[in-house]
Amino acid sequence: MRARTCSQPECADSVVGRKLCRRHYQQAWKRGDFENNPLPPRKPGKTICPADHKHDGSSTCYIQHQCRCVPCKVHHSNMEKYRQKQKAYGRFDTGLVDAEPVREHMMMLAGFGLGYKRVAALAGIGITPARNLIWGRQEPGPRYGEMQKRVKRETAEALLAVRPDIHNLASRAYISSRATHRRLQALVAIGWSQSKLAGRLGVDPGNFHGLMNSEQVTVRRHLQVADLFEELWNRRPPAEGHRDKIAYSRSLSYAKKRRWLPPLAWDDVDTDPEPPVSDEPGGVDEVRVFLAVSGDRVRLTPEERRAAVVELHRARLSDTAIGGRLHCAPRTVIRIRQDLDLPAVVGADKELIVA
């Protein structure tokens, strides 16, 4: 189709509205020519559009391009009949919904770090509908900047389906490093040395200190550390060789001096503002009991030591073995066992397997 040109004399620019080019349209709008004057009459267009137009796929060619080819006329006629019938039955639906909930959802996604272009790509729609919801209409004219009150239902459903998920962020986007630091600190607290963690992450050991002190990390690095945490949080590092044993003990001491918490100290390592604590005074911290039963040297309250003794006694360990596991004297275990009326375990000790 031949591009329409401006109706002003000696102007060959393309039309953007009211048969005027962009420059003459803005001049007329500033003069106030559009306030009272009606729109100029449309001239019928050609009866055949280019092959790349939708024709009977939408009403754009018939209404906007004034196309009167057979597919366009048949489609427009069928649409009008359907609309009139639905109105007569009281079932007519414009296909538009309130735009305010969709706009609020996009603002929430923007606060999470998803811009409207990224949201549009994830929703599978064009950039223009998403942009107009946030910034208003961007077409030049008297309605420039006007906020939409309604939006297509399909567009609304596609945008509302986008969730604030870390996987939806671009891999090179920067986010807070708090959760990354917590995961790495937790792995060090159970004996994984920083050099071993750096090797598994593909980071030079000399740069690992910078990673542990940075305020932000990329999404790619955050997901990489999260996957490593899921793999190692319940596994002890290898400690067969002499150097492995040294690295293990040094990691425990390093984390203990800095009060780094183990993996089970967090309910949700990503969102918890602080480690959860027991609401009851003198209550039992199940995390410390679990670590003590596993053989870690942790400081226990009397109630927590009693709970650990009960757990190990249930696993058929002797008083000596329980004392060695809890790093206390066997006579302390005997006193706790006698106070709880637990019988002595007779026979060989069995190793406790912690799930």
SULTAWO-V11861 format. One record per run of one state. SS is the DSSP state (a for helix, b for strand, c for the rest). FROM is the first residue (numbers start at 0). LEN is the number of residues. If there is no record, write none. Layout:
BEGIN
ss	from	len
SS	FROM	LEN
SS	FROM	LEN
END
This chain:
BEGIN
ss	from	len
c	0	4
b	4	1
c	5	8
b	13	1
c	14	2
b	16	1
c	17	2
b	19	1
c	20	1
a	21	10
c	31	23
a	54	3
c	57	2
a	59	4
c	63	6
a	69	20
c	89	6
b	95	3
c	98	1
a	99	13
c	112	3
a	115	8
c	123	3
a	126	9
c	135	14
b	149	3
a	152	8
c	160	5
a	165	3
c	168	5
b	173	3
c	176	1
a	177	12
c	189	4
a	193	8
c	201	3
a	204	9
c	213	2
b	215	3
a	218	14
c	232	9
a	241	16
c	257	5
a	262	3
c	265	20
a	285	8
c	293	8
a	301	13
c	314	4
a	318	8
c	326	3
a	329	10
c	339	16
END
